[in-house]
Amino acid sequence: MSLLKIDPIKLACELIACASVTPRDEGALDLLQDRLQGIGFGVTRMPFGDVDNLYARRGTTGRNFCFAGHTDVVPAGEASDWTSPPFEPTIKNGILTGRGAADMKGGIAAFVAAASQFETDNGSISLLITGDEEGEAINGTQKVLAALAKRGEVIDHCLVGEPTNPTQLGQEIKNGRRGSINTIVTVRGRQGHVAYPDRANNPVPPLIDLINRLYARLLDDGNESFQASNLEVTSIDVGNPAHNIIPQSASARFNIRFNTNHTGAELQQWIEQEAAFEQDKHGCQIDLDIRIMGEVHQRFDHTDGLTKSL
């Protein structure tokens, strides 16, 4: 039996059972609120738009050490591809399986369990848990931090519980984060029958050409602090189930994770230039929805000391 006031495995399983595919919550934050209040945390719910968030704190003096995380998860994909249902946590051979076990309901459960046995009269512990990390990330952490600042709440140190270990616990500590850009590209064509291509304007070839142009560039080889920047296409869609119809439009989604060799603005300009080239080449309309989700987070003055202490 666990010596902790809260069993991390049990809590992780309970959280995984909440099918909180972003931005849905499905009871995950209610569960956390109940457990945190049970071990002496004051809990504030902070909804913005269709996203719910939670901030909890125990202690009012000294420095505030915050654990940051998220209860939302990415879609589970085809259930048949799983060895067990994604939202039915399963433990086999000492391994907990379920959507969010690693990213990052397991981490949240571990921190809450650790906090349940931490007793001190000096300092404060807090948790900032968002339901908007895997999606657009516009109604989560940033807005919570802004709201906390307005009421004078200060977070002195923060541990982000994202999974960083390639194969085993404690293997790697991340002291920075690459930047991220999400892009939706939509090519507008003209629908028509495949037997009369001269009466249509197929949007698929220019979309393919644009993707190939983007992929053809080696962004960089990485550097001392970060791995190489990479572009990954995550979706291609024409919304056309018929074999004999040239579609009206074609779209693709892709993400770029970039290191300190680039800025979000520079990469956005590059994407726009490549799209303009293909637009002129094919005589079609190409629309771009580019969102810079975050710039590179670099080392700070106390990085080495903090890493050694952990």
Contacts in CASP RR format, 6 or more apart in sequence:
PFRMAT RR
TARGET T0000
AUTHOR 0000-0000-0000
METHOD contacts of the structure
MODEL  1
MSLLKIDPIKLACELIACASVTPRDEGALDLLQDRLQGIGFGVTRMPFGD
VDNLYARRGTTGRNFCFAGHTDVVPAGEASDWTSPPFEPTIKNGILTGRG
AADMKGGIAAFVAAASQFETDNGSISLLITGDEEGEAINGTQKVLAALAK
RGEVIDHCLVGEPTNPTQLGQEIKNGRRGSINTIVTVRGRQGHVAYPDRA
NNPVPPLIDLINRLYARLLDDGNESFQASNLEVTSIDVGNPAHNIIPQSA
SARFNIRFNTNHTGAELQQWIEQEAAFEQDKHGCQIDLDIRIMGEVHQRF
DHTDGLTKSL
2 8 0 8 1.000
2 9 0 8 1.000
2 113 0 8 1.000
3 117 0 8 1.000
4 113 0 8 1.000
4 114 0 8 1.000
4 116 0 8 1.000
4 117 0 8 1.000
5 39 0 8 1.000
5 113 0 8 1.000
5 116 0 8 1.000
5 117 0 8 1.000
6 35 0 8 1.000
6 39 0 8 1.000
6 109 0 8 1.000
6 112 0 8 1.000
6 113 0 8 1.000
6 116 0 8 1.000
7 113 0 8 1.000
8 106 0 8 1.000
8 109 0 8 1.000
8 110 0 8 1.000
8 112 0 8 1.000
8 113 0 8 1.000
8 114 0 8 1.000
9 91 0 8 1.000
9 96 0 8 1.000
9 109 0 8 1.000
11 35 0 8 1.000
11 108 0 8 1.000
11 109 0 8 1.000
11 112 0 8 1.000
11 113 0 8 1.000
12 89 0 8 1.000
12 96 0 8 1.000
12 101 0 8 1.000
12 105 0 8 1.000
12 106 0 8 1.000
12 107 0 8 1.000
12 108 0 8 1.000
12 109 0 8 1.000
12 110 0 8 1.000
13 89 0 8 1.000
13 91 0 8 1.000
13 96 0 8 1.000
14 31 0 8 1.000
15 28 0 8 1.000
15 31 0 8 1.000
15 32 0 8 1.000
15 71 0 8 1.000
15 100 0 8 1.000
15 105 0 8 1.000
15 106 0 8 1.000
15 108 0 8 1.000
15 109 0 8 1.000
16 87 0 8 1.000
16 89 0 8 1.000
16 96 0 8 1.000
16 98 0 8 1.000
16 99 0 8 1.000
16 100 0 8 1.000
16 101 0 8 1.000
16 105 0 8 1.000
17 87 0 8 1.000
17 88 0 8 1.000
17 89 0 8 1.000
18 25 0 8 1.000
18 26 0 8 1.000
18 27 0 8 1.000
18 28 0 8 1.000
18 31 0 8 1.000
18 71 0 8 1.000
18 87 0 8 1.000
19 26 0 8 1.000
19 87 0 8 1.000
19 99 0 8 1.000
20 26 0 8 1.000
20 27 0 8 1.000
20 28 0 8 1.000
20 71 0 8 1.000
20 72 0 8 1.000
20 73 0 8 1.000
20 131 0 8 1.000
21 72 0 8 1.000
21 73 0 8 1.000
21 74 0 8 1.000
21 75 0 8 1.000
21 76 0 8 1.000
22 72 0 8 1.000
22 73 0 8 1.000
22 74 0 8 1.000
22 131 0 8 1.000
22 132 0 8 1.000
22 133 0 8 1.000
22 134 0 8 1.000
22 135 0 8 1.000
23 50 0 8 1.000
23 51 0 8 1.000
23 72 0 8 1.000
23 131 0 8 1.000
23 132 0 8 1.000
23 135 0 8 1.000
23 139 0 8 1.000
24 72 0 8 1.000
25 52 0 8 1.000
25 71 0 8 1.000
25 72 0 8 1.000
25 131 0 8 1.000
28 71 0 8 1.000
28 105 0 8 1.000
29 45 0 8 1.000
29 52 0 8 1.000
29 53 0 8 1.000
29 54 0 8 1.000
29 71 0 8 1.000
29 129 0 8 1.000
29 131 0 8 1.000
32 54 0 8 1.000
32 56 0 8 1.000
32 71 0 8 1.000
32 108 0 8 1.000
32 112 0 8 1.000
32 127 0 8 1.000
32 129 0 8 1.000
33 43 0 8 1.000
33 45 0 8 1.000
33 54 0 8 1.000
33 56 0 8 1.000
35 112 0 8 1.000
36 42 0 8 1.000
36 43 0 8 1.000
36 56 0 8 1.000
36 112 0 8 1.000
36 127 0 8 1.000
37 43 0 8 1.000
39 58 0 8 1.000
39 112 0 8 1.000
39 115 0 8 1.000
39 116 0 8 1.000
40 58 0 8 1.000
41 56 0 8 1.000
41 57 0 8 1.000
41 58 0 8 1.000
41 115 0 8 1.000
41 127 0 8 1.000
42 56 0 8 1.000
42 57 0 8 1.000
42 58 0 8 1.000
43 54 0 8 1.000
43 55 0 8 1.000
43 56 0 8 1.000
44 54 0 8 1.000
44 55 0 8 1.000
44 56 0 8 1.000
45 52 0 8 1.000
45 53 0 8 1.000
45 54 0 8 1.000
46 52 0 8 1.000
46 53 0 8 1.000
46 54 0 8 1.000
46 55 0 8 1.000
46 143 0 8 1.000
46 144 0 8 1.000
46 147 0 8 1.000
47 53 0 8 1.000
48 132 0 8 1.000
48 139 0 8 1.000
48 140 0 8 1.000
48 143 0 8 1.000
48 144 0 8 1.000
49 139 0 8 1.000
50 139 0 8 1.000
51 130 0 8 1.000
51 131 0 8 1.000
51 132 0 8 1.000
51 139 0 8 1.000
51 140 0 8 1.000
52 131 0 8 1.000
53 128 0 8 1.000
53 129 0 8 1.000
53 130 0 8 1.000
53 131 0 8 1.000
53 132 0 8 1.000
53 139 0 8 1.000
53 140 0 8 1.000
53 141 0 8 1.000
53 143 0 8 1.000
53 144 0 8 1.000
54 127 0 8 1.000
54 128 0 8 1.000
54 129 0 8 1.000
54 130 0 8 1.000
55 126 0 8 1.000
55 127 0 8 1.000
55 128 0 8 1.000
55 129 0 8 1.000
55 144 0 8 1.000
55 148 0 8 1.000
55 153 0 8 1.000
56 126 0 8 1.000
56 127 0 8 1.000
56 129 0 8 1.000
57 64 0 8 1.000
57 124 0 8 1.000
57 125 0 8 1.000
57 126 0 8 1.000
57 127 0 8 1.000
57 153 0 8 1.000
58 115 0 8 1.000
58 124 0 8 1.000
58 125 0 8 1.000
58 126 0 8 1.000
59 123 0 8 1.000
59 124 0 8 1.000
59 125 0 8 1.000
60 124 0 8 1.000
61 121 0 8 1.000
61 122 0 8 1.000
61 123 0 8 1.000
61 124 0 8 1.000
62 122 0 8 1.000
62 123 0 8 1.000
62 124 0 8 1.000
63 123 0 8 1.000
63 124 0 8 1.000
63 156 0 8 1.000
63 157 0 8 1.000
64 123 0 8 1.000
64 124 0 8 1.000
64 125 0 8 1.000
64 126 0 8 1.000
64 153 0 8 1.000
64 154 0 8 1.000
64 155 0 8 1.000
64 156 0 8 1.000
64 157 0 8 1.000
65 123 0 8 1.000
65 124 0 8 1.000
65 125 0 8 1.000
65 126 0 8 1.000
65 156 0 8 1.000
65 157 0 8 1.000
65 158 0 8 1.000
65 159 0 8 1.000
66 125 0 8 1.000
66 126 0 8 1.000
66 127 0 8 1.000
66 128 0 8 1.000
66 155 0 8 1.000
66 157 0 8 1.000
66 158 0 8 1.000
66 159 0 8 1.000
67 108 0 8 1.000
67 111 0 8 1.000
67 115 0 8 1.000
67 125 0 8 1.000
67 126 0 8 1.000
67 127 0 8 1.000
67 128 0 8 1.000
67 158 0 8 1.000
67 159 0 8 1.000
67 161 0 8 1.000
68 127 0 8 1.000
68 128 0 8 1.000
68 129 0 8 1.000
68 130 0 8 1.000
68 141 0 8 1.000
68 158 0 8 1.000
68 159 0 8 1.000
68 160 0 8 1.000
68 161 0 8 1.000
69 104 0 8 1.000
69 108 0 8 1.000
69 127 0 8 1.000
69 128 0 8 1.000
69 129 0 8 1.000
69 130 0 8 1.000
69 133 0 8 1.000
69 160 0 8 1.000
69 161 0 8 1.000
69 162 0 8 1.000
70 104 0 8 1.000
70 129 0 8 1.000
70 130 0 8 1.000
70 131 0 8 1.000
70 132 0 8 1.000
70 133 0 8 1.000
70 134 0 8 1.000
71 105 0 8 1.000
71 108 0 8 1.000
71 129 0 8 1.000
71 130 0 8 1.000
71 131 0 8 1.000
72 130 0 8 1.000
72 131 0 8 1.000
72 132 0 8 1.000
72 133 0 8 1.000
72 134 0 8 1.000
72 135 0 8 1.000
73 99 0 8 1.000
73 100 0 8 1.000
73 103 0 8 1.000
73 105 0 8 1.000
73 134 0 8 1.000
74 99 0 8 1.000
74 103 0 8 1.000
74 134 0 8 1.000
76 82 0 8 1.000
76 86 0 8 1.000
76 87 0 8 1.000
76 99 0 8 1.000
77 86 0 8 1.000
79 85 0 8 1.000
79 86 0 8 1.000
82 97 0 8 1.000
82 98 0 8 1.000
83 90 0 8 1.000
83 97 0 8 1.000
84 90 0 8 1.000
84 97 0 8 1.000
84 98 0 8 1.000
86 98 0 8 1.000
86 99 0 8 1.000
87 98 0 8 1.000
87 99 0 8 1.000
88 98 0 8 1.000
89 96 0 8 1.000
89 97 0 8 1.000
89 98 0 8 1.000
89 101 0 8 1.000
90 96 0 8 1.000
90 97 0 8 1.000
90 98 0 8 1.000
91 97 0 8 1.000
96 106 0 8 1.000
100 106 0 8 1.000
102 163 0 8 1.000
103 162 0 8 1.000
103 163 0 8 1.000
104 161 0 8 1.000
104 162 0 8 1.000
104 163 0 8 1.000
107 161 0 8 1.000
107 163 0 8 1.000
108 127 0 8 1.000
108 129 0 8 1.000
108 161 0 8 1.000
111 127 0 8 1.000
111 159 0 8 1.000
111 161 0 8 1.000
112 127 0 8 1.000
115 125 0 8 1.000
115 127 0 8 1.000
118 125 0 8 1.000
126 155 0 8 1.000
128 141 0 8 1.000
128 144 0 8 1.000
128 145 0 8 1.000
128 155 0 8 1.000
128 158 0 8 1.000
130 140 0 8 1.000
130 141 0 8 1.000
130 144 0 8 1.000
131 140 0 8 1.000
132 138 0 8 1.000
132 139 0 8 1.000
132 140 0 8 1.000
132 141 0 8 1.000
133 140 0 8 1.000
133 141 0 8 1.000
136 291 0 8 1.000
137 293 0 8 1.000
145 155 0 8 1.000
148 155 0 8 1.000
162 174 0 8 1.000
164 172 0 8 1.000
164 173 0 8 1.000
164 174 0 8 1.000
165 171 0 8 1.000
165 172 0 8 1.000
166 172 0 8 1.000
173 307 0 8 1.000
173 310 0 8 1.000
175 299 0 8 1.000
175 303 0 8 1.000
175 306 0 8 1.000
175 307 0 8 1.000
176 225 0 8 1.000
176 226 0 8 1.000
176 296 0 8 1.000
176 297 0 8 1.000
176 298 0 8 1.000
176 299 0 8 1.000
177 296 0 8 1.000
177 297 0 8 1.000
178 226 0 8 1.000
178 227 0 8 1.000
178 229 0 8 1.000
178 257 0 8 1.000
178 258 0 8 1.000
178 259 0 8 1.000
178 296 0 8 1.000
179 257 0 8 1.000
179 258 0 8 1.000
179 259 0 8 1.000
179 264 0 8 1.000
179 293 0 8 1.000
179 294 0 8 1.000
179 295 0 8 1.000
179 296 0 8 1.000
179 297 0 8 1.000
180 255 0 8 1.000
180 256 0 8 1.000
180 257 0 8 1.000
180 258 0 8 1.000
180 292 0 8 1.000
180 293 0 8 1.000
180 294 0 8 1.000
181 255 0 8 1.000
181 256 0 8 1.000
181 258 0 8 1.000
181 264 0 8 1.000
181 267 0 8 1.000
181 268 0 8 1.000
181 271 0 8 1.000
181 290 0 8 1.000
181 291 0 8 1.000
181 292 0 8 1.000
181 293 0 8 1.000
181 294 0 8 1.000
182 253 0 8 1.000
182 254 0 8 1.000
182 255 0 8 1.000
182 290 0 8 1.000
182 291 0 8 1.000
182 293 0 8 1.000
183 253 0 8 1.000
183 254 0 8 1.000
183 255 0 8 1.000
183 256 0 8 1.000
183 271 0 8 1.000
183 288 0 8 1.000
183 289 0 8 1.000
183 290 0 8 1.000
183 291 0 8 1.000
184 251 0 8 1.000
184 252 0 8 1.000
184 253 0 8 1.000
184 288 0 8 1.000
184 289 0 8 1.000
185 207 0 8 1.000
185 210 0 8 1.000
185 251 0 8 1.000
185 252 0 8 1.000
185 253 0 8 1.000
185 254 0 8 1.000
185 275 0 8 1.000
185 286 0 8 1.000
185 287 0 8 1.000
185 288 0 8 1.000
185 289 0 8 1.000
186 249 0 8 1.000
186 250 0 8 1.000
186 251 0 8 1.000
186 286 0 8 1.000
186 287 0 8 1.000
186 288 0 8 1.000
186 289 0 8 1.000
187 203 0 8 1.000
187 204 0 8 1.000
187 206 0 8 1.000
187 207 0 8 1.000
187 210 0 8 1.000
187 249 0 8 1.000
187 250 0 8 1.000
187 251 0 8 1.000
187 284 0 8 1.000
187 285 0 8 1.000
187 286 0 8 1.000
187 287 0 8 1.000
188 203 0 8 1.000
188 248 0 8 1.000
188 249 0 8 1.000
188 284 0 8 1.000
188 285 0 8 1.000
188 286 0 8 1.000
188 287 0 8 1.000
189 200 0 8 1.000
189 201 0 8 1.000
189 202 0 8 1.000
189 203 0 8 1.000
189 247 0 8 1.000
189 248 0 8 1.000
189 249 0 8 1.000
189 284 0 8 1.000
189 285 0 8 1.000
190 199 0 8 1.000
190 200 0 8 1.000
190 201 0 8 1.000
190 246 0 8 1.000
190 248 0 8 1.000
191 200 0 8 1.000
191 245 0 8 1.000
191 246 0 8 1.000
191 247 0 8 1.000
191 248 0 8 1.000
192 199 0 8 1.000
192 200 0 8 1.000
192 245 0 8 1.000
192 246 0 8 1.000
193 199 0 8 1.000
193 200 0 8 1.000
193 244 0 8 1.000
193 245 0 8 1.000
193 246 0 8 1.000
194 243 0 8 1.000
194 244 0 8 1.000
194 245 0 8 1.000
194 246 0 8 1.000
195 244 0 8 1.000
197 246 0 8 1.000
200 246 0 8 1.000
201 246 0 8 1.000
201 283 0 8 1.000
201 284 0 8 1.000
202 246 0 8 1.000
202 247 0 8 1.000
203 238 0 8 1.000
203 247 0 8 1.000
203 248 0 8 1.000
203 249 0 8 1.000
203 250 0 8 1.000
203 284 0 8 1.000
204 238 0 8 1.000
204 247 0 8 1.000
204 250 0 8 1.000
205 282 0 8 1.000
206 278 0 8 1.000
206 279 0 8 1.000
206 281 0 8 1.000
206 282 0 8 1.000
206 283 0 8 1.000
206 284 0 8 1.000
206 286 0 8 1.000
207 236 0 8 1.000
207 250 0 8 1.000
207 251 0 8 1.000
207 252 0 8 1.000
209 278 0 8 1.000
209 281 0 8 1.000
209 282 0 8 1.000
210 274 0 8 1.000
210 275 0 8 1.000
210 278 0 8 1.000
210 286 0 8 1.000
211 233 0 8 1.000
211 236 0 8 1.000
211 252 0 8 1.000
211 254 0 8 1.000
213 274 0 8 1.000
213 277 0 8 1.000
213 278 0 8 1.000
214 231 0 8 1.000
214 254 0 8 1.000
214 271 0 8 1.000
214 274 0 8 1.000
215 231 0 8 1.000
215 233 0 8 1.000
217 270 0 8 1.000
219 228 0 8 1.000
219 229 0 8 1.000
219 230 0 8 1.000
219 231 0 8 1.000
219 256 0 8 1.000
219 258 0 8 1.000
219 261 0 8 1.000
219 262 0 8 1.000
220 228 0 8 1.000
220 229 0 8 1.000
220 259 0 8 1.000
220 261 0 8 1.000
220 262 0 8 1.000
221 228 0 8 1.000
222 228 0 8 1.000
222 229 0 8 1.000
222 259 0 8 1.000
222 261 0 8 1.000
223 259 0 8 1.000
223 260 0 8 1.000
223 261 0 8 1.000
225 259 0 8 1.000
225 260 0 8 1.000
225 298 0 8 1.000
225 299 0 8 1.000
226 259 0 8 1.000
226 260 0 8 1.000
226 296 0 8 1.000
227 259 0 8 1.000
228 259 0 8 1.000
229 256 0 8 1.000
229 257 0 8 1.000
229 258 0 8 1.000
229 259 0 8 1.000
229 261 0 8 1.000
229 262 0 8 1.000
230 256 0 8 1.000
230 257 0 8 1.000
231 254 0 8 1.000
231 255 0 8 1.000
231 256 0 8 1.000
232 254 0 8 1.000
232 255 0 8 1.000
232 256 0 8 1.000
232 257 0 8 1.000
233 252 0 8 1.000
233 253 0 8 1.000
233 254 0 8 1.000
234 253 0 8 1.000
234 254 0 8 1.000
234 255 0 8 1.000
235 251 0 8 1.000
235 252 0 8 1.000
235 253 0 8 1.000
236 250 0 8 1.000
236 251 0 8 1.000
236 252 0 8 1.000
237 250 0 8 1.000
237 251 0 8 1.000
237 252 0 8 1.000
238 247 0 8 1.000
238 249 0 8 1.000
238 250 0 8 1.000
238 251 0 8 1.000
239 247 0 8 1.000
240 247 0 8 1.000
256 267 0 8 1.000
258 264 0 8 1.000
258 267 0 8 1.000
258 296 0 8 1.000
259 296 0 8 1.000
260 296 0 8 1.000
260 298 0 8 1.000
263 295 0 8 1.000
264 292 0 8 1.000
264 294 0 8 1.000
264 295 0 8 1.000
265 292 0 8 1.000
268 290 0 8 1.000
268 292 0 8 1.000
271 288 0 8 1.000
271 290 0 8 1.000
272 288 0 8 1.000
272 290 0 8 1.000
275 286 0 8 1.000
275 288 0 8 1.000
276 286 0 8 1.000
278 286 0 8 1.000
279 285 0 8 1.000
279 286 0 8 1.000
END
